[in-house]
Amino acid sequence: MKHGKKYTEALKQVDRTKQYTFIDAAELVKKVAFAKFDETVELSMNLSLKKSQSVRDTVVLPNQFAAEKRVLVFAKGDKAQEALDAGATYVGDTDLVEKIRGGWMDFDVAVATPDMMKDVGRLGPILGRRGLMPNPKTQTVTFDIKGALAELKQGRVEFRSDKTGVVHLAIGKVSMDADKIAENARIVLHEVLRRKPSDAKGDFLKSVALSSTMGPGVMVDVKEN
């Protein structure tokens, strides 16, 4: 893969033989970022997982960096009112199901009460491929609508391993202080380690890296964090 001149210059500033602490890695990612926009800082963790294993959960990042999410809630009656009072962007039941089936997707995350899942389940092919399907594992199927919305507004994000055992997610912006980026990274790492499958063997965590949207990866020494 051929990279541009700016990427090549950025890569020269990264010691590829070295593993950095999270704070040093964050500072270096900020230093070598070259895009004209505020690049997103991404964390990648390569895990040792069998094909039958996966790691998936949510975590509340202490330092927010993204615009507030547009939250859609599938609920009826009192729970619908609870969602409205808690600041949900859209609230409805079968009317929203039909609207989404018609092609409308103007939201960032979906939450549903358990009694709505029979209807919401019909949206599986639509929401599933976009990663928007409410799921108990990500605490987006719950009767605690107020609590779920509070955490989402605080910066709750989902992480999940892909088919190759890699967990990859955004944890900040280049414009943020390095210590805040590092703190977000540590929180995610600790949560991923906490979700280690009970039957996982050997070194569960193969490698960890930080990078910006356009920049090179910076390897992290997790033993020092």
Secondary structure, 3 states (H helix, E strand, C coil): CCCCHHHHHHHHCCCCCCCECHHHHHHHHHHHCCCCCCCEEEEEEEECCCCCCCCEEEEECCCCCCCCCCEEEECCHHHHHHHHHCCCCEEECHHHHHHHHCCCCCCCEEEECHHHHHHHHHHHHHHHCCCCCCCHHHCCECCCHHHHHHHHHHCEEEEEECCCCEEEEEEEECCCCHHHHHHHHHHHHHHHHHCCCCCCCCCCEEEEEEEECCCCCEEECHHHC
